[in-house]
């Protein structure tokens, strides 16, 4: 209830005071915050400088949604007088807080209840909360008895139906969209309404966000996949405090949200059933590596557009649309776990996405055009160092190779964030065509030209080897690397204690849906694909979600029995690892050292320097990574330091202050700037 009160309070005028005699209605709230059917709801508000407050209530039945633009919106309201006499739920007589009890008969499952409060000032003029010009001119609650059980078959009439119990739906956060059925149909499947905004109401974590806009998203696959992309835009001043599938809050509230189908693109049918693990894992890896990247998580999507929540005759009818990947927009406040400074953000395809405070709107495209012109002018090394965030670019390019980001191209599927110091960092986007062992689009962006400079190319190879060592060397479930990330993420989709899971629900909901394209494509094994770089065969160890999870981990690790890796070879086994290892190769790097911990304290040493090229030692780099628990992965920087050759290092105790497992590693850097592979880790366990 406190969360709702905060949201409501932000939408109304402040209470009047002796210095401010204007009439006002404030502290509007309803209790309970998330009403259940057949239970009365108490609405209260503080009223100052006005009399005879009345609650106006509009009840919206499922399947009969009323848009704000509809004439019915201003007509169908029930008046309930409010009281300040200490009776019928009013807490205290004469305290300026007026209340009214909304009868239990109004509370019906899946009904939307809108309300506003109207009073009169001394001159008889109407005072209203929310204000008539508010982007959302009413408050609301959603009456919800909880989700019903649902049954569905992979192939109705051919394979047995699987029942997903009501309790199962409590294992993943839900988003409800309340809308007209015809608007949903137009938005999702009619190309004549491409990207046209429709009106609806969003319910998230029991809070109603009324009069939001929704539309389809995408380009070539916008209407043809069947299970398509959605875009949600919230009202100004009514941002949504989103959390991920683990309940971890986003760094800031969001004003828009993108929903992706999670493997249903018709351009990559061989991955149907992967349930968005490819997208969520890849975007998380970019963030761990220090690349500005959108947040991605999973939600269950429910669209309330018909009277029935579940149809006994048609498994494809009703509220449940199933599993979707929720992706936040390109905004600085959301692009990193640690909030980035306010900076210009540009999508290569759609233009300026965010203009920082203090920058004129017309200056933003000029800054972008200036950067692009520089990129295309064959600039010198110094220009790249001043204008491109090279560490972020190295990580971005490394991970593009590792995760097989084959739809990446100079003119699409990425963006840029501009630091206040003028350096631009690439942003990954549209990650639903990855983990493909063939070339397709170029797989790189224009900034790749920076690698034509030998010193920059050397630094990239150093980072590429580091990504291999810290993220792609361990495929086990608890190794702190890609295997653990895949395992940790998969938990959200395969909740313990149930014989069913979300990938199987997605299969039952969409495999033979009348709109899906192509049909009967979930968990096909083996499956064949073909792209500009040629055909390939995708084979899963098991034809289920566990098989896809293994496929991703094997793709990113050295899993090929015969080490014959080559770009575009079409062999899924270790393809990403092999591609990145190919680009990282340098026969002149120092030998990989051995790290040790003499004496058992926090003092560490590295074995002697050795260079096959006869270079001299320049420094020993040290790092500490965190592993051994959910959310701790070596790829994320925890602590680093550099010492002179031959010196041991004493790592501060505060680096290990949190209980858990840590890995200490060393690598040599020679006088040419080349770095060795990181040493095998020295484990430090903190109880």
C-alpha positions in Angstrom: 0.0 0.0 0.0 2.9 2.4 0.7 4.1 2.0 -3.0 0.6 2.9 -4.2 0.4 5.9 -1.9 3.6 7.2 -3.2 2.5 6.9 -6.8 -0.9 8.5 -6.0 0.6 11.3 -4.1 2.8 12.3 -7.0 -0.2 12.7 -9.2 -2.2 15.2 -7.0 -1.7 18.8 -5.8 0.0 19.4 -2.5 -2.3 20.1 0.5 -3.3 23.7 1.1 -1.7 25.6 4.0 -2.1 28.9 5.7 0.3 30.4 3.3 -1.3 28.7 0.3 -5.1 28.9 0.7 -5.9 27.2 -2.7 -8.3 24.2 -2.4 -6.6 20.9 -2.8 -7.2 17.1 -2.6 -4.2 15.1 -1.5 -3.1 11.8 0.1 -5.5 9.9 -2.0 -5.4 6.1 -1.4 -7.4 3.0 -1.5 -7.2 0.1 1.0 -6.5 -2.7 0.3 -4.0 -1.7 -2.3 -4.6 -4.9 -4.3 -8.3 -5.7 -3.8 -9.8 -9.2 -4.0 -13.2 -10.1 -5.3 -16.2 -9.6 -3.0 -14.4 -7.4 -0.5 -15.1 -3.7 0.2 -12.5 -1.1 -0.6 -12.0 2.0 1.5 -11.0 5.2 -0.4 -9.7 8.2 1.5 -8.3 11.6 0.8 -7.3 14.8 2.6 -9.5 17.6 1.4 -8.7 21.3 2.2 -10.4 24.4 1.1 -13.2 22.5 -0.6 -16.5 20.8 0.4 -18.8 17.9 -0.5 -16.2 15.6 -1.9 -17.6 12.8 -4.0 -15.9 9.6 -5.2 -16.6 9.0 -8.9 -16.2 5.4 -9.8 -16.0 3.7 -13.2 -16.2 -0.1 -13.3 -14.7 -1.7 -16.5 -15.6 -5.3 -17.2 -13.2 -7.7 -18.9 -13.8 -7.6 -22.7 -15.4 -4.2 -22.5 -12.5 -1.9 -22.1 -13.1 1.8 -22.2 -10.4 3.9 -23.7 -9.7 7.4 -22.5 -10.6 8.6 -26.0 -14.0 6.9 -26.0 -17.1 8.9 -25.3 -18.0 6.4 -22.6 -15.0 7.4 -20.6 -16.6 10.6 -19.4 -20.1 9.2 -19.1 -20.1 6.0 -17.1 -19.2 7.1 -13.5 -21.0 6.2 -10.3 -21.1 8.9 -7.5 -20.4 7.9 -3.9 -20.4 10.7 -1.3 -17.4 10.8 1.0 -17.7 11.5 4.7 -15.6 12.9 7.6 -17.7 11.8 10.5 -15.8 8.9 11.9 -18.3 6.3 10.6 -18.5 3.7 7.8 -14.7 3.3 7.7 -13.8 6.9 8.2 -11.0 6.9 10.8 -11.7 10.1 12.7 -14.4 12.7 12.6 -13.4 16.3 11.6 -9.8 15.6 10.7 -10.1 16.7 7.1 -9.6 13.2 5.8 -12.7 12.1 3.9 -13.6 8.4 3.2 -16.0 6.2 1.5 -16.4 2.5 1.4 -16.9 1.0 -2.1 -19.3 -1.9 -1.7 -18.0 -5.4 -2.2 -20.4 -5.9 -5.1 -18.1 -3.8 -7.2 -15.2 -6.1 -6.7 -15.2 -8.8 -9.4 -12.3 -10.8 -10.7 -10.4 -9.1 -13.6 -12.4 -5.9 -13.4 -10.7 -2.5 -13.6 -12.0 0.1 -11.1 -11.2 3.7 -12.0 -11.9 6.5 -9.6 -11.4 10.2 -9.1 -12.4 12.6 -6.4 -14.4 15.8 -7.1 -15.2 18.6 -4.6 -16.3 22.2 -4.8 -14.4 25.3 -3.6 -16.0 28.3 -1.9 -17.1 29.7 -5.3 -18.7 26.5 -6.3 -15.9 25.7 -8.8 -14.9 22.0 -9.3 -11.8 20.8 -7.6 -10.6 17.4 -8.9 -8.0 14.8 -8.2 -6.2 13.8 -10.3 -6.3 17.1 -12.2 -8.1 17.1 -15.5 -4.9 17.9 -17.3 -2.9 15.1 -15.6 -1.5 12.6 -18.1 -3.6 10.0 -16.2 -6.8 11.8 -15.1 -8.0 9.0 -12.7 -6.7 6.6 -10.1 -7.5 2.9 -10.4 -7.2 -0.5 -8.9 -7.4 -4.0 -10.4 -9.4 -6.7 -8.8 -7.6 -9.9 -9.1 -8.3 -13.3 -7.5 -5.1 -14.7 -8.9 -4.4 -16.7 -12.1 -6.4 -19.7 -13.1 -4.8 -23.0 -14.0 -4.2 -23.5 -17.8 -3.9 -26.5 -20.0 -2.4 -26.7 -23.4 -0.9 -29.2 -25.9 2.0 -28.9 -28.2 -0.2 -30.2 -31.0 -3.9 -30.0 -30.0 -5.7 -33.2 -31.0 -2.4 -35.1 -31.5 -0.4 -34.9 -28.2 -1.8 -34.9 -24.6 -2.5 -31.6 -23.0 -0.3 -30.5 -20.1 -1.8 -28.7 -17.1 0.0 -25.8 -15.5 -1.4 -25.3 -12.0 -2.5 -21.9 -10.7 0.4 -21.9 -8.2 2.9 -22.3 -11.1 2.0 -18.8 -12.4 3.2 -17.3 -9.2 6.8 -18.3 -10.1 7.3 -15.5 -12.6 6.3 -11.8 -12.4 3.3 -10.9 -14.6 2.4 -7.9 -16.7 -1.3 -7.5 -17.5 -2.5 -5.4 -20.5 -6.2 -4.5 -20.4 -7.4 -3.5 -23.9 -9.9 -3.9 -26.6 -9.6 -7.2 -28.6 -9.7 -5.4 -31.9 -6.9 -3.0 -30.9 -4.7 -6.0 -29.9 -5.4 -7.7 -33.2 -4.6 -4.6 -35.2 -1.5 -3.9 -33.3 0.0 -7.3 -33.4 -1.1 -8.8 -36.8 -2.2 -6.0 -39.2 0.6 -4.3 -41.1 -1.7 -1.4 -41.8 -1.3 -0.4 -38.2 2.5 -0.8 -38.0 3.8 1.1 -35.0 0.5 2.9 -34.5 -0.2 3.6 -30.8 -3.2 1.9 -29.2 -4.7 2.7 -25.8 -4.7 0.3 -22.9 -4.1 -0.2 -19.2 -1.1 -1.9 -17.6 -1.1 -3.7 -14.3 2.2 -4.5 -12.7 2.8 -5.8 -9.2 -0.7 -4.9 -8.3 -0.4 -1.3 -9.4 -2.5 0.1 -12.2 -0.9 2.3 -14.9 -3.9 3.6 -16.8 -4.1 5.0 -20.4 -0.7 3.7 -21.5 0.1 3.2 -25.2 1.0 -0.1 -26.8 2.1 -0.9 -30.3 4.0 -3.6 -32.3 7.7 -3.3 -32.7 10.3 -4.5 -35.2 11.0 -4.2 -38.9 11.0 -7.2 -41.2 9.4 -9.6 -38.7 7.0 -7.0 -37.1 3.8 -8.8 -38.0 4.8 -12.1 -39.5 6.2 -14.1 -36.6 2.8 -14.5 -34.9 4.3 -14.2 -31.5 5.5 -10.7 -32.2 7.3 -7.8 -30.4 5.4 -5.3 -28.3 6.3 -1.7 -27.3 4.8 -0.1 -24.2 4.9 3.7 -23.5 3.9 5.0 -20.1 2.5 8.4 -19.2 4.8 11.3 -18.3 5.1 11.4 -14.5 4.0 7.8 -14.1 7.1 5.8 -14.6 7.1 2.2 -13.5 9.6 0.8 -10.9 10.5 -2.4 -12.6 12.3 -5.4 -11.1 14.0 -8.3 -12.8 13.0 -12.0 -12.5 15.0 -12.3 -9.3 13.2 -9.3 -7.7 16.3 -7.0 -8.1 15.1 -3.5 -8.9 16.1 -1.8 -12.1 18.5 1.1 -11.5 15.7 3.6 -12.1 12.0 3.6 -12.9 11.2 3.2 -16.6 9.0 5.2 -18.9 8.8 2.6 -21.7 9.3 -1.2 -22.1 10.0 -3.5 -25.0 8.6 -7.1 -25.0 10.3 -9.7 -27.3 8.9 -13.1 -28.1 12.0 -14.9 -26.9 12.9 -17.2 -29.9 9.9 -16.9 -32.1 11.5 -14.8 -34.9 10.9 -16.6 -38.2 14.4 -15.7 -39.2 15.9 -18.1 -36.7 13.4 -21.0 -36.4 16.2 -23.4 -35.3 16.2 -21.6 -31.9 12.4 -21.9 -31.2 12.1 -23.1 -27.6 15.2 -21.3 -26.4 12.8 -19.0 -24.5 14.9 -15.8 -24.7 17.9 -17.3 -22.8 20.1 -16.3 -25.7 19.0 -12.6 -25.4 19.0 -12.3 -21.6 22.4 -14.1 -21.3 24.1 -12.1 -24.0 22.8 -8.7 -22.7 23.9 -9.6 -19.2 27.3 -10.6 -20.5 27.8 -7.2 -22.1 26.9 -5.4 -18.9 29.3 -7.6 -16.9 32.1 -6.7 -19.3 31.5 -3.0 -18.9 29.6 -2.4 -22.1 26.5 -0.1 -21.8 23.7 -2.5 -22.5 19.9 -2.7 -21.9 18.5 -4.6 -19.0 16.7 -7.8 -20.0 14.5 -10.1 -17.9 11.5 -12.3 -18.3 7.8 -11.7 -17.6 4.6 -13.6 -18.1 2.4 -11.5 -20.4 -1.3 -11.5 -20.0 -3.7 -9.6 -22.3 -7.2 -9.1 -20.9 -9.3 -8.4 -23.9 -12.2 -10.9 -23.7 -14.7 -11.9 -21.0 -13.1 -15.3 -20.4 -9.7 -15.7 -18.6 -9.4 -19.3 -19.8 -11.4 -20.9 -22.6 -12.4 -24.6 -22.1 -12.7 -24.9 -25.9 -9.7 -23.0 -27.3 -6.3 -23.1 -25.6 -5.2 -20.1 -27.6 -7.9 -17.9 -26.3 -8.0 -16.0 -23.0 -5.6 -13.8 -21.0 -2.4 -15.9 -21.1 0.1 -15.0 -23.8 2.9 -16.7 -22.1 6.6 -16.0 -21.7 8.2 -12.8 -23.1 11.6 -11.1 -22.7 11.3 -7.6 -21.3 14.0 -5.2 -22.5 14.5 -1.7 -21.2 15.2 1.2 -23.5 18.5 2.8 -24.3 18.7 5.4 -21.4 21.9 6.2 -19.5 20.1 5.5 -16.1 19.4 2.0 -17.2 22.4 0.9 -19.3 24.6 -0.2 -16.4 24.2 -1.6 -12.9 26.1 1.4 -11.7 24.4 4.4 -13.0 26.1 6.1 -15.9 26.5 9.9 -16.1 23.8 11.6 -18.1 24.9 11.4 -21.7 23.6 11.5 -25.3 22.2 8.2 -26.5 21.7 7.4 -30.2 20.2 4.4 -32.0 21.9 3.8 -35.3 18.5 2.9 -36.8 16.1 5.3 -35.2 18.2 8.3 -34.2 18.6 10.2 -31.0 17.0 8.3 -28.0 18.1 10.5 -25.1 19.4 14.1 -24.9 21.3 14.9 -21.7 20.4 17.9 -19.5 22.1 21.0 -20.7 22.3 19.9 -24.3 20.0 21.6 -26.8 17.8 19.2 -28.7 19.1 20.4 -32.1 22.7 19.9 -30.9 22.3 16.2 -30.3 22.0 15.1 -34.0 24.9 17.4 -34.9 27.1 15.7 -32.3 26.2 12.3 -33.7 26.8 13.4 -37.3 30.2 14.8 -36.2 31.2 11.5 -34.7 30.0 9.5 -37.6 31.9 11.7 -40.0 35.0 11.2 -38.0 34.6 7.4 -38.0 34.3 7.4 -41.7 37.3 9.7 -42.4 40.0 7.1 -41.8 41.1 8.9 -38.6 44.5 8.6 -36.9 45.0 6.6 -33.7 44.8 9.7 -31.5 41.3 10.5 -32.8 40.0 7.1 -31.9 41.5 7.4 -28.4 39.8 10.7 -27.9 36.4 9.9 -29.4 35.8 6.1 -28.9 35.5 4.4 -25.5 38.1 1.8 -26.5 37.8 -0.5 -23.5 34.0 -0.7 -24.0 34.5 -1.3 -27.8 37.0 -4.1 -27.2 34.5 -5.9 -24.9 31.6 -5.2 -27.3 33.5 -6.7 -30.3 34.8 -9.6 -28.3 31.3 -10.6 -27.1 29.8 -10.2 -30.6 32.2 -12.9 -31.7 31.7 -15.1 -28.6 27.8 -15.1 -28.8 27.6 -15.2 -32.6 25.9 -11.8 -33.0 25.4 -12.4 -36.8 22.7 -9.8 -37.4 24.9 -6.9 -36.2 25.7 -4.5 -39.0 27.0 -1.0 -39.5 23.6 0.5 -40.1 21.6 -1.4 -37.5 21.1 -3.4 -34.3 23.2 -1.2 -32.1 23.5 2.3 -30.6 25.9 4.5 -28.8 26.2 6.2 -25.5 28.3 9.4 -25.3 30.3 10.0 -22.1 30.5 13.6 -20.8 34.1 13.6 -21.9 33.1 13.1 -25.5 34.0 9.4 -25.9 31.3 7.2 -27.5 30.6 3.6 -26.3 28.7 1.1 -28.4 25.4 -0.4 -27.2 24.1 -3.8 -28.3 20.5 -4.1 -29.4 18.2 -6.6 -31.0 19.8 -9.7 -29.8 17.3 -12.3 -31.1 19.5 -13.6 -33.8 22.6 -14.9 -32.0 24.5 -18.1 -31.4 24.7 -18.9 -35.1 27.8 -20.6 -36.4 27.6 -18.9 -39.8 28.2 -15.4 -41.1 25.1 -13.4 -42.0 25.2 -9.6 -41.7 28.8 -8.2 -41.3 28.8 -8.9 -37.6 30.6 -5.7 -36.8 30.0 -1.9 -36.7 31.8 1.0 -38.4 34.0 1.6 -35.4 35.8 -1.7 -36.2 38.0 0.6 -38.4 39.9 1.5 -35.2 41.5 -2.0 -35.3 43.4 -0.9 -38.4 45.8 0.8 -36.0 48.3 -1.8 -34.7 48.5 -0.5 -31.1 44.7 -0.5 -30.8 44.5 -4.0 -32.4 47.0 -5.2 -29.9 44.9 -3.9 -27.0 41.8 -5.6 -28.5 43.6 -8.9 -28.6 44.6 -8.5 -25.0 40.9 -8.0 -24.1 39.7 -10.8 -26.3 42.1 -13.3 -24.5 40.8 -11.9 -21.2 37.2 -12.5 -22.1 38.2 -16.1 -23.0 39.9 -16.6 -19.7 37.4 -14.9 -17.4 34.1 -15.9 -19.1 34.5 -18.6 -21.7 37.0 -21.0 -20.0 34.5 -22.7 -17.6 31.2 -24.2 -18.6 30.3 -25.7 -15.2 27.2 -24.5 -13.3 29.2 -23.0 -10.5 32.3 -21.8 -12.2 31.6 -18.1 -12.1 31.7 -17.9 -15.9 29.3 -18.5 -18.8 28.1 -21.9 -17.5 27.1 -20.5 -14.2 25.4 -17.5 -15.8 23.4 -19.8 -18.0 22.5 -22.0 -15.0 21.6 -19.0 -12.8 19.3 -17.5 -15.5 17.7 -20.8 -16.3 16.4 -21.1 -12.7 13.8 -18.5 -13.4 12.3 -20.5 -16.2 12.5 -23.9 -14.5 11.2 -23.3 -11.0 11.7 -26.1 -8.5 8.9 -28.2 -7.2 6.9 -28.3 -10.5 6.7 -30.9 -13.2 6.2 -28.1 -15.8 8.3 -25.1 -16.8 8.0 -21.9 -18.7 9.6 -23.1 -21.9 7.1 -25.9 -22.1 4.3 -23.5 -21.5 5.6 -21.3 -24.3 5.6 -24.3 -26.5 2.0 -25.3 -25.7 0.8 -21.7 -26.1 2.5 -20.9 -29.4 3.7 -24.0 -31.2 0.5 -24.4 -33.2 -1.1 -21.0 -32.6 -3.2 -20.0 -35.6 -0.9 -16.9 -36.1 2.5 -18.5 -35.5 5.0 -18.6 -38.4 6.3 -21.3 -39.0 4.1 -23.8 -37.1 5.3 -26.8 -35.1 8.8 -25.4 -34.7 9.5 -25.8 -31.0 12.3 -28.1 -29.9 12.8 -29.6 -33.4 16.0 -31.6 -33.2 18.1 -31.6 -35.3 17.2 -28.5 -37.3 18.7 -26.9 -40.3 19.3 -23.2 -40.9 20.7 -21.1 -43.7 22.2 -17.6 -43.8 24.3 -15.5 -46.1 27.3 -17.4 -44.9 25.8 -20.8 -45.8 23.8 -23.6 -44.2 24.3 -25.3 -40.9 22.7 -27.9 -38.7 21.8 -27.2 -35.1 21.7 -30.3 -32.9 20.7 -30.4 -29.3 21.9 -33.0 -26.8 18.2 -33.2 -25.6 15.2 -31.8 -27.4 14.2 -29.5 -24.6 15.2 -26.3 -22.8 18.1 -28.0 -21.0 19.4 -28.9 -24.5 19.3 -25.3 -25.5 21.0 -24.2 -22.4 23.8 -26.7 -23.1 24.0 -25.5 -26.7 24.7 -21.9 -25.6 27.4 -22.9 -23.1 29.0 -25.3 -25.6 28.9 -22.5 -28.2 30.9 -20.2 -25.9 33.5 -22.7 -24.6 36.2 -24.9 -26.0 33.9 -27.8 -26.6 35.0 -29.1 -30.0 36.8 -32.4 -29.8 38.9 -31.6 -32.9 40.4 -28.1 -32.6 39.8 -27.1 -36.2 38.1 -23.8 -35.4 37.6 -21.4 -38.3 35.3 -18.4 -38.8 32.1 -19.3 -40.7 32.8 -23.1 -40.5 29.1 -23.9 -39.5 30.1 -26.2 -36.6 28.1 -25.1 -33.5 30.6 -26.8 -31.1 32.6 -24.1 -29.5 32.1 -21.8 -32.5 32.0 -18.6 -30.5 35.0 -19.6 -28.5 36.9 -20.5 -31.6 36.0 -17.3 -33.4 37.2 -15.2 -30.5 40.3 -17.3 -30.0 41.1 -16.8 -33.7 41.0 -13.0 -33.3 42.9 -13.1 -30.0 45.8 -15.1 -31.3 49.2 -13.6 -30.9 52.3 -15.8 -30.9 54.4 -13.1 -29.3 52.5 -12.8 -26.0 54.3 -13.6 -22.7 54.0 -17.1 -21.2 51.0 -17.6 -18.9 52.2 -17.2 -15.3 51.4 -19.3 -12.3 50.1 -17.4 -9.3 50.6 -18.5 -5.7 49.9 -17.4 -2.2 52.9 -18.0 0.0 52.3 -18.1 3.7 48.5 -18.3 3.3 48.0 -14.5 4.0 46.7 -12.0 1.4 50.1 -11.8 -0.2 50.4 -13.2 -3.7 53.3 -13.8 -6.2 53.6 -14.7 -9.9 56.0 -17.0 -11.6 58.9 -15.6 -13.6 58.4 -13.7 -16.8 59.1 -15.5 -20.1 58.6 -14.2 -23.6 58.9 -16.3 -26.8 59.6 -13.1 -28.7 62.4 -11.9 -26.5 60.5 -9.0 -25.1 61.1 -7.6 -21.6 58.8 -7.6 -18.7 56.9 -4.3 -18.0 54.5 -5.1 -15.2 52.4 -7.8 -13.5 48.7 -7.2 -13.5 46.5 -8.6 -10.7 42.8 -9.0 -10.4 40.3 -10.4 -8.0 37.0 -11.8 -9.2 34.0 -13.0 -7.3 32.4 -16.4 -7.9 30.6 -19.1 -6.0 27.2 -17.5 -5.6 24.4 -16.2 -7.7 25.2 -12.9 -9.4 29.0 -13.2 -8.9 30.9 -13.8 -12.2 34.6 -13.3 -13.0 33.9 -11.1 -16.0 32.7 -8.3 -13.8 35.6 -6.2 -12.5 35.8 -6.4 -8.7 39.4 -5.3 -8.1 42.6 -4.7 -10.1 46.1 -3.5 -9.6 49.5 -3.3 -11.4 52.9 -3.9 -9.8 56.5 -3.8 -11.0 58.1 -7.0 -12.3 59.3 -9.3 -9.6 57.3 -7.8 -6.8 54.7 -9.6 -4.7 51.4 -7.9 -4.0 49.5 -7.6 -0.8 45.8 -7.3 -1.6 43.8 -5.1 0.9 41.5 -7.1 3.2 38.5 -5.0 2.3 38.6 -6.6 -1.2 37.4 -9.8 0.5 35.0 -8.3 3.0 31.9 -10.1 1.8 31.5 -13.8 2.5 31.9 -15.9 -0.5 34.5 -17.3 -3.0 37.1 -15.1 -4.7 39.6 -15.9 -7.5 43.0 -14.1 -7.6 44.8 -14.1 -11.0 47.9 -12.6 -12.4 49.1 -11.9 -16.0 52.3 -10.5 -17.4 52.5 -7.4 -19.6 55.7 -7.0 -21.7 57.3 -3.8 -23.1 55.4 -4.1 -26.4 52.1 -3.9 -24.5 51.2 -7.5 -25.0 49.5 -9.3 -22.1 49.7 -13.0 -21.4 46.6 -15.1 -20.6 45.5 -14.8 -17.0 46.9 -17.4 -14.6 44.9 -20.2 -13.2 43.1 -18.7 -10.2 44.2 -18.9 -6.6 41.0 -19.4 -4.5 40.2 -17.3 -1.4 37.2 -18.4 0.6 35.7 -16.0 3.1 33.3 -17.4 5.6 
